[in-house]
Amino acid sequence: MHMLIYLLVIIIYSTTPSFIRGRIEQSQEVESHTNLLQAILWEERRFEDIEKRAHENVIPESTLECCPTHTRRIAPLGGLSRENKLLQLYRDSRTVQRFYEKSCSPFILNRSCRFIDDTYYSRCIQDYTYMYAIVKDFNVTQPYRVDFMRVKAGCSCRVEQQSAEVIELK
């Protein structure tokens, strides 16, 4: 029975005119591209639980940071490219792109770093990284593509030595 169906499909395909076969192959190409994108996003969802466990308690509670951070999982509608262009993320009813972002705690951002001697000028600044995402330029009718999008990646302490004059005035 299966062999009969297989032979029937081969006969129909071989007798189909070439321009119809081209359309069928083209639609299969678009469908396979869509399926590939969905598979990539599904694979990301499949490992969410593992990732959540991996990000829990990375820093021991006895360790203190100069610039405290907090990590959260976000599902943005858009973001910024490496060229600072506004991007729109791909999203549909079954597919949402999610990222982990690590932000400076609000009480420390752009303020002096903890544990740094007063003879130095210090401040906590937000760090960024670029992650792959399925995006298109905002308000443009073009196909989606895989490109980099800016995501918050931590908080670092920028330290500069104060001039001798400032130190003497203190």
N, C-alpha and C positions, 0 to 999 in steps of 0.2 A: 504494500500500500504506500509506504513512504517513498519507495523507489519510483512508483508511478507518478506521484506528485512532483518529485524531483525532475523526472523526465519532462513532465508537462511544463514546468517553469523554464527549463532549458529550451524547449521548442518555442514557447511564447517569446522568450527573450531573443532567440536567434532570428525569429521572423518579424520582430518589431523594427520599424524603420529607424535609421541611425539618429535622426534629429529627435525622436521621442526618447531613445536610449540616452542621449546627451542630457536631456531635461531630467530624466530619472536620476542619472548619475550626479547631476548638479544638485538636485534636491537632496540626494543622499549625502553629498558632501557638506551642505549647509546643516543638515540634521546631525551628521556625525560631529561637526564642529560644536554645535549646541550641546550635544551629548557629552563631548569632551569637557566643555566648561562646567556643565552640571556635575560631572564625575569628579572634577578637581574640587569643586565646592563641597560635594558630598563627603569626599575623603577628609576634608578639613573638619567637617561636623563630626565624623566618626571618631576622631581622636580628641574631641573637646574635653572629655572626662579625664583623659590621660594628661592633657595640657594643664587642666585646672589643678590636678594633684601635683604636677611638676612645679607650679608657681607658688604653691602654699609653703609658707615658712622657709623661704630660701635663706633669709638672714636670721641667725639665731636671736632670740629675744634679748640676750645679754649684750648683743652688739648694738652700738648706737651709730647713726649716720651723721655726718657733718651737715648734710642737706637731706632731711627726711623726704621720702617719696610714698606714694600710694599707687597700687596697680589696679586697673579696672578693665573690664572687657567692654568694648564699645562696638556699635553697629551704625557707623555714620552713613549719611546719605551722600556725602561728598568729601572732598579734601583738596590738598594742594599738591601740585606736581613739583619736580625739581626746579622747574622754571617759574615757580610761583603762580601757575595758571590754575584756575578753579576747575576741578574735576567732578564728574558725577559718577558714582559707583553703580555697577550693574545690580539690579535687585528685581525680583519678581515675587509672586505669592509663595513660592517654595524655596527661594534662594535669598539668603541675606549674608553679606560678607561681614565677618567680625574680626576684630583685632584686639590685642592686648596693648594698652598704653600705660606708661609709667610716668606719672606727673609729679612735679615738685608739690609738696604740701602747701596749701595756700598761705599758711602763716609764715613760711620761710622764703617763698619766691621773691627774688630781688632784694633780699635782706642779708645781713651778715651771716656768715657760716658759723655753725657752732664749733667750739673747741679750737678756734683759731686765735692766736695771740693778737692783742690790740695794736701791736707795732706793724701789722699788715692790714691792708684794705682788702676785704673779702666780700663776696656776695654769691648767693646761690642762683644759678641760671638753669633754664630748661634746656635739655638736650633733645635732639630729634634724630630719627633714622628714617630710611625710606623702605617701604614694604611693597611687594608686588600686589596689585589689585586689578580687577577687571573694571575698566573705566572708559569714559569718553569725555571729551571737553564739554564743559557746561553749556547748555542751550545751543548745541550744535547737532544737526542731524547727520551723524556719521556712525559707522559701526563701532561696537565696543572693542577694546584692545587690552592687552596685558601691559601695564605700565607701573611706574613707581608712584607711591603716594606717601606724603609725609605723616609720620606718627610720632607722638611723644615717646621718648625712650629713656628718660631718667633725669636726674638733677645732679649737676656738678658744682663744685666750689671753685670759683675763679679767685685767685689770690694775687695781689700785687703789693710790692713793698712800698710803703709810703715814703715821700721825700723827707730828707733830714729836717727841713723847715717845719713841716707839719708835726713831726715827732717832738721837736723842741718846744712848740707852742702848747703842747699838752700839759 
